[in-house]
Amino acid sequence: MNKLQIENKITTILQERHHQLPRIDQQIERWKKLDQQLSSLKGAVVTLCQHEDADGQTQSALSTLHFDSIHEAISTSLVKLGLLKGRFSRATLNIGVSGRARVGKSTLLQSIAGLKDEQIPTGSGLPVTAVRSQIFHSQQSRATLQLHSYDSFRRDVLQPYHEALDLPEAPQTLEQFASYQYPRSDADLSESKRQQSTAIPVLRRLKEMQAALPSYRDDLTGATKVVSLDHLRQYVAYPTADAEEKAHRLGQAASRPYLAVKDVRIECPFPYAQVAQLGIVDLPGLGELAANAEEHHLEGLQNDVDMVLLVKRPLEGMAYWGREDGAATDLLDKACGFVKDRGDFVYIVINTGGVDQDKINALRGDILRQLNNTYQVLETDAADPENVYKNVLLPVLTHLAQRLPVMDQQVRDGTIALSSGICQQVRQALAAIEAALGKGNARQLDSSEQEWLITAADALREQLAVGMKKELNELLKKARQESGPEFQAYEDAVDQAYNATCAWIDNGFGRGIEEWYENADAKMSIKSGSAGFIEDELNRIRVEVSNFFAGLDQHFEQALDTLWAHLADDIISPRCGGLLHGESGHAALATLGRLMAEAEEQCNVLHQAVLDLLALRLDYRTQLHPKVRITLDDLKNEVDDPEKGGKTSRFTAEHTPAGIEQLLRDLTGLARAVVYQTRKALLDEAMVPARVIHAAVEQFADALIRSGDSEKEFRRLVRCYRDQIWPDRFAGIKAANARVAAVKNAIKAVRHTIDS
């Protein structure tokens, strides 16, 4: 696979990742919503259990339920989804480079990126890299620093040191940190810490941070800072030995600006691996003294890299696979997460530069024996950029181009699979709550109350039947008569559309007379005659005339709004107590339908009746336009010629001012005649809207009142919403039922979310 093929493959992989982001966002929102709903459910359960008249069996059963484990599982799932989103949001494919001090990790980075010691310092003694750097191939050269605020510095840097030394919480403010009294030596630490050899260097590092505060306190802003690559070293590396010695001689603390830096993004042109969407991430941490180095290292691996190069160098005493190396791969195994093949995520790179061949052979052999070919092993001279590209980057990029889609699917599927276990936990909890509610002896209606409720339900249905019958009689009368307010309103709407259309015609078909002449002249010049222009203009006129009469939709909307308001406000709401919460018109009917759908006892027939009624539409294009279309079809130039047979042109015009004026008069006459016929055809259909409305309401009344399940479902409806319909009648048990209802509604909301 050549460089171009690799780059094209990487581009495709990154695009596919971005396409999946909306689904990941939906999952994140789903789990956040579920977490909130479970909190609401828990609150409703607690309220029910705490009330003095709650049933003892119910209290006992519900008190054993615990939501904490579910919330913890959701929190874990959200963290994993956040990592997945971060992985799929990146615009680059990132390769992490890690390893212990003195193995040539920084030298390898220099060779890949074409940088020098001023940007990626190297050293032969202690670790020199202090900040995680991200290096990207780019035509520009610069570094962007993400700086700590004091809050993040306290949380991410100071607090882990305090915890490592069993010290109290890190100082809350910068001023408090500056004056904080740290132990003078390890003798002042707790006894358990005095026994740990690591306590001394950790305490020394913490006191160095405090002493060096003047060198970085002004950078603790939480902002970003762009610096040139020539001035980068101080922000990413520990002080050199010479700088430490000089500061010591002067009785001062060495400058440590890197302490204010969270992360660094370096942009520069790579000398060989010039893949536009490639990033190299420097991952310090292994074997260093920082209290949270490995945690920071792991965080970087999970968020920022697609695979890791673990660098080894067979120096004296290190030409074998030791305990520290095993710990490093254990950490990398943890970071690879749901990637099934660890060899996909980690390559081991042996830095052979300046090393005896016998030691190289010894290290290679030990790695193969210890790891049993689990990881791919590459060899390169880290100081040779061309050799690094050929022996490391090219095989790594080829591997990623081939295997990264599989790795992405494994990470995605593993992350999403976490939800199945959570859903099972939630369903078990819901079942337990419902079982507990079923065991309770909450007060039910006695026999006399049940009899009253049945009588009231039947009476409500009869009252609605009477109201609907009167309404249907009125609607039938309107559908048959050719006069009255509704008929006049329709005629006025048609005349309004007709007059507006005529005014548009008389104004040069909306252009103005003079502009119409100019446009006709220009179009005839372009089309070399009048025929093409006339055809186009008649097509335009036909469309615009139709649009004018489509304005009747406003009249129809008002008619439907009047119908909704009358049915809801005058017939249904007055007979349903507080069921519709004072809502009016369409909104009240929609609420009624929703309540029927959400009722604990099924009211499917009643619900469908309301849905069908609300689906009623009156509009010009559906009900009326097909019937007047024949009149609009007369707006065309080609007509039948009965004498000669075939088609002939109705209009011709000379390309002269007089010819154009005559054409406008002819077109105006035709358009006015067509519009008049359209008006006449529409007035002939004046009773259509009223008939449509009558038919729809009659169907609604049949389904609501006279269907086979109507009586049964009306009784169900009033049982479910008796407290809202007759609040005074059932005041004695309303509060208790409301608490149970709150739990049931919360269960319903949770179940809807996990089933979606």
Protein Blocks (a to p, Z undefined) as FASTA:
>chain_A
ZZklmmmmmmmmmmmmmmmmmmmmmmmmmmmmmmmmmmmmmmmmmmmmmpmkbcfklmmm
mmmpcfklmmmmmmmmmmmmmmmmmmmmpcbdcdddeddehilmmmmmmmmnopafklmc
cdfkbcfbfbdcdddddfbdcdddddddfklmmmmmmmmmmmmnopacddfbfklmmmpc
cdfblklmcfklmmpmklmmmmmmmmmmmmmmmmmmmmmnopacdddfklmmmmmcccdf
klmmmmmmnopacddfklmpmbdcdddddfklmcfkbccdddehihpabfklmmmmmmmm
mmmpcbdcddddddehiacccfklmmmmmmmmmmnomafblmlmpccdddfehpafklmm
mmmmmmmmmnnomaccddddfklmklmmmmmmmmmmmmmmmmmmmmmmmmmmmmmmmmmm
mmmmmmmmmmmmmmmmmmpccdcddfklmmmmmmmmmmmmmmmmmmmmmmmmmmmmmmmp
cgdjklmmmmmmmmmmmmmmmmmmmnononojklmmmmmmmmmmmnopaklmmmmmmmmm
mmmmmmmmmmmmmmmmmmmmmmmmmmmmmmmmmmnojmnnopahjllmmmmmmmmmmpmb
dcfklmmmmmmmmmpccdfklmmmmmmmmmmmmmcfbdcdfkngpaddfbdcddbfklmm
mmmmmmmmmmmmmmmmmmmmmmmmmmmmmmmmmmmmmmmmmmmmmmmklmmmmmmmmmmm
mmmmmmmlmmmmmmmmmmmmmmmmmmmmmmmmmmZZ
